[in-house]
Amino acid sequence: MKHNTISRSETERRFTENREAATAKEDEFEEAVQDSERVDETHESLDFGGTDEGADAVEQNLDGAQDAAGEAADERDTALEQIHSEGETHETELDERAESNESDQTKIAQTESESTLKETLEWVARSLDAIKEDLAYLKESHEKAADSRQESERRQSELRTRIRRKE
């Protein structure tokens, strides 16, 4: 009989890779935001007591630095959105697998209720226990993945707010 399954180790690998990628991209986004904030603070603190030409050159270059930091932040933000999308896809797959297990659990429970031999009942009961354990694992994995993604989205939103304040 062909199974449409995924191993628990593969589920864990996908979760871990997604979480690590999100954390790394959040950190890069944070760096871009901090650079933007530094440039902005520096620009605001300057006295511009030199010549017109010198002040114009400094201002143009600081504007260029601000633009570069903003573009870098946008790139990191977009990449983080992609990571979140991949995480949501994984969550959807976990949901679909849980729904399949719930359906299978109902079928196994029906077989258990219709079986009469002690030997059969023992094996069917073990099957029911196994599917319940797998269902609990899938639901826990989904919750862990969703919590991780939501925390990353919260951090992303905070970073977006910081970078947008300057625009």
C-alpha positions as a Markdown table, in Angstrom:
| # | Residue | x | y | z |
|---|---|---|---|---|
| 1 | Met | 0.0 | 0.0 | 0.0 |
| 2 | Lys | 1.4 | 3.4 | -1.0 |
| 3 | His | 1.7 | 6.0 | 1.7 |
| 4 | Asn | 1.5 | 9.8 | 1.1 |
| 5 | Thr | 3.6 | 10.6 | 4.2 |
| 6 | Ile | 6.5 | 12.7 | 5.4 |
| 7 | Ser | 9.0 | 11.6 | 8.1 |
| 8 | Arg | 9.0 | 13.4 | 11.4 |
| 9 | Ser | 12.7 | 14.2 | 10.9 |
| 10 | Glu | 11.8 | 15.9 | 7.6 |
| 11 | Thr | 9.1 | 17.9 | 9.4 |
| 12 | Glu | 11.6 | 19.0 | 12.0 |
| 13 | Arg | 14.2 | 19.8 | 9.3 |
| 14 | Arg | 11.8 | 22.0 | 7.4 |
| 15 | Phe | 10.8 | 23.8 | 10.6 |
| 16 | Thr | 14.4 | 24.3 | 11.7 |
| 17 | Glu | 15.6 | 25.5 | 8.4 |
| 18 | Asn | 12.7 | 28.0 | 8.1 |
| 19 | Arg | 13.2 | 29.3 | 11.6 |
| 20 | Glu | 16.9 | 29.7 | 11.1 |
| 21 | Ala | 16.4 | 31.4 | 7.7 |
| 22 | Ala | 13.8 | 33.8 | 9.2 |
| 23 | Thr | 16.1 | 34.7 | 12.2 |
| 24 | Ala | 19.0 | 35.3 | 9.9 |
| 25 | Lys | 17.0 | 37.5 | 7.6 |
| 26 | Glu | 15.4 | 39.4 | 10.6 |
| 27 | Asp | 19.0 | 40.1 | 11.8 |
| 28 | Glu | 20.0 | 41.4 | 8.4 |
| 29 | Phe | 16.8 | 43.5 | 8.3 |
| 30 | Glu | 17.7 | 44.9 | 11.7 |
| 31 | Glu | 21.2 | 45.8 | 10.5 |
| 32 | Ala | 19.7 | 47.8 | 7.6 |
| 33 | Val | 17.3 | 49.6 | 9.9 |
| 34 | Gln | 20.1 | 50.4 | 12.3 |
| 35 | Asp | 22.3 | 51.8 | 9.5 |
| 36 | Ser | 19.3 | 53.9 | 8.3 |
| 37 | Glu | 18.8 | 55.2 | 11.8 |
| 38 | Arg | 22.5 | 56.0 | 12.3 |
| 39 | Val | 22.7 | 57.9 | 9.0 |
| 40 | Asp | 19.5 | 59.8 | 9.9 |
| 41 | Glu | 20.8 | 60.7 | 13.4 |
| 42 | Thr | 24.2 | 61.8 | 11.9 |
| 43 | His | 22.5 | 63.9 | 9.3 |
| 44 | Glu | 20.3 | 65.6 | 11.9 |
| 45 | Ser | 23.3 | 66.3 | 14.2 |
| 46 | Leu | 25.5 | 68.0 | 11.6 |
| 47 | Asp | 26.1 | 71.8 | 11.9 |
| 48 | Phe | 26.9 | 72.3 | 8.2 |
| 49 | Gly | 29.2 | 75.3 | 9.1 |
| 50 | Gly | 31.4 | 74.9 | 6.1 |
| 51 | Thr | 30.9 | 75.9 | 2.5 |
| 52 | Asp | 27.7 | 75.5 | 0.4 |
| 53 | Glu | 29.5 | 73.1 | -1.9 |
| 54 | Gly | 30.8 | 71.0 | 1.0 |
| 55 | Ala | 27.5 | 70.9 | 2.7 |
| 56 | Asp | 25.7 | 69.9 | -0.5 |
| 57 | Ala | 28.2 | 67.1 | -1.1 |
| 58 | Val | 27.9 | 65.8 | 2.4 |
| 59 | Glu | 24.1 | 66.0 | 2.2 |
| 60 | Gln | 24.0 | 64.2 | -1.1 |
| 61 | Asn | 26.2 | 61.4 | 0.1 |
| 62 | Leu | 24.2 | 61.0 | 3.3 |
| 63 | Asp | 21.0 | 60.9 | 1.2 |
| 64 | Gly | 22.7 | 58.2 | -0.9 |
| 65 | Ala | 23.6 | 56.2 | 2.3 |
| 66 | Gln | 20.0 | 56.6 | 3.5 |
| 67 | Asp | 18.7 | 55.3 | 0.1 |
| 68 | Ala | 21.1 | 52.4 | 0.2 |
| 69 | Ala | 20.1 | 51.4 | 3.7 |
| 70 | Gly | 16.4 | 51.7 | 2.7 |
| 71 | Glu | 16.9 | 49.5 | -0.4 |
| 72 | Ala | 18.7 | 47.0 | 1.7 |
| 73 | Ala | 15.9 | 47.0 | 4.2 |
| 74 | Asp | 13.4 | 46.5 | 1.4 |
| 75 | Glu | 15.3 | 43.6 | 0.0 |
| 76 | Arg | 15.5 | 41.9 | 3.5 |
| 77 | Asp | 11.8 | 42.6 | 4.0 |
| 78 | Thr | 10.9 | 40.9 | 0.7 |
| 79 | Ala | 13.1 | 37.9 | 1.5 |
| 80 | Leu | 11.5 | 37.6 | 4.9 |
| 81 | Glu | 8.1 | 37.6 | 3.3 |
| 82 | Gln | 9.2 | 34.7 | 1.1 |
| 83 | Ile | 10.4 | 32.8 | 4.1 |
| 84 | His | 7.1 | 33.4 | 5.9 |
| 85 | Ser | 5.2 | 32.2 | 2.8 |
| 86 | Glu | 7.2 | 29.0 | 2.8 |
| 87 | Gly | 6.5 | 28.6 | 6.5 |
| 88 | Glu | 2.8 | 29.0 | 5.9 |
| 89 | Thr | 2.9 | 26.4 | 3.1 |
| 90 | His | 4.5 | 24.0 | 5.6 |
| 91 | Glu | 1.8 | 24.8 | 8.1 |
| 92 | Thr | -0.9 | 24.1 | 5.5 |
| 93 | Glu | 0.7 | 20.7 | 4.7 |
| 94 | Leu | 0.8 | 19.9 | 8.4 |
| 95 | Asp | -2.9 | 20.8 | 8.7 |
| 96 | Glu | -3.8 | 18.6 | 5.7 |
| 97 | Arg | -1.9 | 15.7 | 7.2 |
| 98 | Ala | -3.7 | 16.2 | 10.5 |
| 99 | Glu | -7.0 | 16.2 | 8.7 |
| 100 | Ser | -6.1 | 13.0 | 6.9 |
| 101 | Asn | -5.1 | 11.4 | 10.3 |
| 102 | Glu | -8.4 | 12.5 | 11.8 |
| 103 | Ser | -10.3 | 10.8 | 8.9 |
| 104 | Asp | -8.1 | 7.7 | 9.3 |
| 105 | Gln | -8.7 | 7.8 | 13.1 |
| 106 | Thr | -12.5 | 7.8 | 12.5 |
| 107 | Lys | -12.1 | 4.8 | 10.2 |
| 108 | Ile | -9.9 | 2.9 | 12.6 |
| 109 | Ala | -12.3 | 3.6 | 15.5 |
| 110 | Gln | -15.2 | 2.3 | 13.3 |
| 111 | Thr | -13.2 | -0.9 | 12.7 |
| 112 | Glu | -12.6 | -1.2 | 16.4 |
| 113 | Ser | -16.2 | -0.8 | 17.2 |
| 114 | Glu | -17.1 | -3.5 | 14.7 |
| 115 | Ser | -14.4 | -6.0 | 15.6 |
| 116 | Thr | -15.2 | -8.9 | 17.9 |
| 117 | Leu | -12.0 | -11.0 | 18.3 |
| 118 | Lys | -9.7 | -10.1 | 21.2 |
| 119 | Glu | -6.6 | -10.6 | 19.0 |
| 120 | Thr | -8.0 | -8.2 | 16.3 |
| 121 | Leu | -9.1 | -5.6 | 18.9 |
| 122 | Glu | -5.6 | -5.5 | 20.4 |
| 123 | Trp | -4.0 | -4.7 | 17.1 |
| 124 | Val | -6.7 | -2.2 | 16.1 |
| 125 | Ala | -6.4 | -0.5 | 19.4 |
| 126 | Arg | -2.6 | -0.2 | 18.9 |
| 127 | Ser | -3.3 | 1.3 | 15.5 |
| 128 | Leu | -5.7 | 3.8 | 17.1 |
| 129 | Asp | -3.1 | 4.7 | 19.7 |
| 130 | Ala | -0.5 | 5.2 | 16.9 |
| 131 | Ile | -2.7 | 7.5 | 14.9 |
| 132 | Lys | -3.6 | 9.5 | 17.9 |
| 133 | Glu | 0.1 | 10.0 | 18.7 |
| 134 | Asp | 0.8 | 11.0 | 15.2 |
| 135 | Leu | -2.1 | 13.4 | 15.2 |
| 136 | Ala | -0.8 | 15.0 | 18.4 |
| 137 | Tyr | 2.6 | 15.3 | 16.8 |
| 138 | Leu | 1.3 | 17.0 | 13.7 |
| 139 | Lys | -0.8 | 19.5 | 15.7 |
| 140 | Glu | 2.1 | 20.3 | 18.0 |
| 141 | Ser | 4.4 | 20.7 | 15.0 |
| 142 | His | 1.8 | 23.0 | 13.3 |
| 143 | Glu | 1.5 | 25.1 | 16.5 |
| 144 | Lys | 5.3 | 25.4 | 16.9 |
| 145 | Ala | 5.7 | 26.4 | 13.2 |
| 146 | Ala | 2.8 | 29.0 | 13.4 |
| 147 | Asp | 4.1 | 30.5 | 16.7 |
| 148 | Ser | 7.6 | 30.8 | 15.2 |
| 149 | Arg | 6.3 | 32.5 | 12.0 |
| 150 | Gln | 4.0 | 34.8 | 13.9 |
| 151 | Glu | 6.9 | 35.9 | 16.2 |
| 152 | Ser | 9.0 | 36.6 | 13.1 |
| 153 | Glu | 6.1 | 38.5 | 11.5 |
| 154 | Arg | 5.8 | 40.6 | 14.7 |
| 155 | Arg | 9.5 | 41.4 | 14.6 |
| 156 | Gln | 9.3 | 42.2 | 10.9 |
| 157 | Ser | 6.4 | 44.6 | 11.6 |
| 158 | Glu | 8.4 | 46.4 | 14.3 |
| 159 | Leu | 11.3 | 46.8 | 11.9 |
| 160 | Arg | 9.0 | 48.1 | 9.1 |
| 161 | Thr | 7.7 | 50.7 | 11.6 |
| 162 | Arg | 11.2 | 51.9 | 12.4 |
| 163 | Ile | 12.3 | 52.2 | 8.8 |
| 164 | Arg | 9.1 | 53.8 | 7.6 |
| 165 | Arg | 9.3 | 56.6 | 10.3 |
| 166 | Lys | 12.1 | 58.1 | 8.4 |
| 167 | Glu | 10.4 | 58.2 | 5.0 |
